[in-house]
């Protein structure tokens, strides 16, 4: 079960990394992508104005997801440290 979660997690992270590379980072690049897919330049410029709110939303989602993962990891470590290990000394 744990190995399956690790494989799914690694594929998810790889896919998100690839998506991060392919997503345009500036309004001109975004407009160029839209023109590449057949959208006119004037329409692409109008759509590119929406880039800043979209970028801020993605950053906010990233911060929330990171905080959630850190909290999950902290809870998991707290539970694992509460259980005695084979090397712990008993009084």
Protein Blocks (a to p, Z undefined) as FASTA:
>chain_A
ZZmmmmmmmmmmmmmmmmmmmpcfbfklmmmmmmmnopafklmmmmmmmmmmmmmmmmmm
mmmmmmmmmmmmmmmmmmmmmpccfkbccZZ
